[in-house]
Each structure stands twice: as structure tokens, then as C-alpha cells.
Amino acid sequence: MLIAYTVVTVLTIAANAGMAVADFAKAGFVLANSAAVGLRPSSLPLLATAKAAGAAGLALGLLGARAVGVAAAAGLVLFFVGAVVAHVRARVFHNMAFPGAYLALAGATLALGMAR
């Protein structure tokens, strides 16, 4: 179980840290996706900070602060549920796989973190 938790958590950290960097950089695909669901570009730093904080919390969880890791995973689950809801409300289904995949990673990390 520890190996599965570690692998999934490292993947979740990498995915969220990478997206946080893209959000902070206001990459073209990020701006396009944000506009499609009705988000203003000015909200990107806040969203990037949330993803970066989640990744940092997961890293702390791997380093022994279990409660921090579980809280970070739960926060990321809520964040990506919100992202999926935003896509559904805006009827933007062509790229639903991305927030869905991030939600699945965060959910798996949360489940494995609580089980260990």
C-alpha cells in the first residue's frame, strides 16, 4: 500500500506543480481553457497558488506530516470537483478529461492516504 500511495502521490504532486507553473505563466492553453469556462485571466494566480499549495501539502505528507497530506489531497479533490462543475456549467465538454484526470489523481491520493 505504501508503494501505491507514494507513486500516486508523486504523480499528483508533479501534475499539480506543472499546472501551477503553467497557470502562473499564463500559458496559451491555460488562457484558452479559462476563457472557455468563463474565468477571468486575473483569477489564474489564485488558482495556481491553490494547486501549488496542494502539491506542497502532498509533499509534506510524503515526508511524514500525514494529516497535512490528507488535508492537501482533500483540498485538491474539492478544487477539481469545482473545475469539473465549471466545465459542466459552461458546457465545455471537449476537454473534460483534464480536470477529470486531475480529480481522479487527487481522489486516489486521498483514498490511499487515508488507508495507510
C-alpha positions as CSV (number, residue, x, y, z in Angstrom):
1,M,0.0,0.0,0.0
2,L,2.9,2.4,0.8
3,I,4.3,2.0,-2.7
4,A,1.0,2.7,-4.4
5,Y,0.4,5.7,-2.1
6,T,3.9,7.0,-2.9
7,V,3.7,6.6,-6.7
8,V,0.2,8.1,-6.9
9,T,1.1,11.0,-4.7
10,V,4.3,11.8,-6.6
11,L,2.3,11.8,-9.8
12,T,-0.3,14.1,-8.3
13,I,2.4,16.4,-7.0
14,A,4.1,16.6,-10.4
15,A,0.8,17.2,-12.3
16,N,-0.4,19.9,-9.9
17,A,3.0,21.6,-9.7
18,G,3.3,21.6,-13.5
19,M,-0.1,23.1,-13.9
20,A,0.6,25.7,-11.3
21,V,3.7,26.8,-13.3
22,A,1.5,26.9,-16.5
23,D,-1.1,28.9,-14.7
24,F,1.4,31.4,-13.2
25,A,3.0,31.7,-16.7
26,K,-0.5,32.3,-18.3
27,A,0.3,29.7,-20.9
28,G,-1.9,29.9,-24.1
29,F,-3.8,26.7,-23.4
30,V,-4.5,27.8,-19.9
31,L,-5.9,31.2,-21.1
32,A,-8.0,29.4,-23.7
33,N,-9.4,26.9,-21.2
34,S,-10.1,29.5,-18.6
35,A,-11.9,31.7,-21.1
36,A,-14.0,28.8,-22.3
37,V,-15.4,28.2,-18.8
38,G,-15.8,31.9,-18.1
39,L,-12.8,32.6,-15.8
40,R,-11.0,35.9,-16.0
41,P,-7.2,35.8,-16.5
42,S,-6.9,37.7,-13.2
43,S,-8.1,34.6,-11.4
44,L,-5.2,32.5,-12.6
45,P,-2.7,33.4,-9.9
46,L,-5.2,32.4,-7.2
47,L,-5.9,29.1,-8.9
48,A,-2.2,28.5,-9.4
49,T,-1.5,29.2,-5.8
50,A,-4.1,26.7,-4.7
51,K,-2.6,24.0,-7.0
52,A,0.9,24.8,-5.8
53,A,-0.2,24.7,-2.1
54,G,-1.9,21.3,-2.7
55,A,1.3,20.0,-4.3
56,A,3.4,21.3,-1.4
57,G,1.0,19.8,1.2
58,L,1.2,16.4,-0.5
59,A,5.0,16.6,-0.4
60,L,4.8,17.3,3.3
61,G,2.5,14.3,3.7
62,L,5.1,12.1,2.0
63,L,7.7,13.5,4.3
64,G,5.8,12.4,7.4
65,A,3.1,15.0,8.0
66,R,0.3,12.6,7.3
67,A,-2.5,15.0,8.3
68,V,-1.2,17.7,6.1
69,G,-1.0,15.3,3.2
70,V,-4.6,14.1,3.7
71,A,-5.8,17.7,4.0
72,A,-4.0,18.7,0.9
73,A,-5.5,15.8,-1.1
74,A,-8.9,16.7,0.2
75,G,-8.4,20.3,-0.8
76,L,-7.3,19.2,-4.3
77,V,-10.4,16.9,-4.6
78,L,-12.6,19.9,-3.8
79,F,-10.7,22.1,-6.2
80,F,-11.1,19.7,-9.1
81,V,-14.8,19.0,-8.3
82,G,-15.2,22.7,-8.7
83,A,-13.3,22.6,-12.0
84,V,-15.5,19.8,-13.3
85,V,-18.6,21.7,-12.3
86,A,-17.3,24.8,-14.0
87,H,-16.8,22.8,-17.2
88,V,-20.3,21.3,-17.0
89,R,-22.0,24.7,-16.3
90,A,-20.2,26.2,-19.3
91,R,-21.0,23.1,-21.4
92,V,-17.3,22.8,-22.2
93,F,-17.0,19.0,-22.6
94,H,-14.3,18.7,-25.3
95,N,-11.5,19.0,-22.6
96,M,-13.3,17.5,-19.6
97,A,-10.7,14.8,-19.5
98,F,-8.2,17.1,-18.0
99,P,-10.0,18.3,-14.8
100,G,-11.4,14.7,-14.6
101,A,-7.9,13.2,-14.6
102,Y,-6.7,15.7,-12.0
103,L,-9.7,14.9,-9.9
104,A,-9.0,11.1,-10.2
105,L,-5.4,11.6,-9.2
106,A,-6.4,13.7,-6.2
107,G,-9.1,11.3,-5.2
108,A,-6.8,8.3,-5.4
109,T,-4.2,10.2,-3.4
110,L,-6.8,11.0,-0.7
111,A,-8.1,7.4,-0.6
112,L,-4.7,5.9,-0.4
113,G,-3.5,8.5,2.2
114,M,-6.4,7.7,4.4
115,A,-6.0,4.0,4.1
116,R,-2.3,3.9,5.1
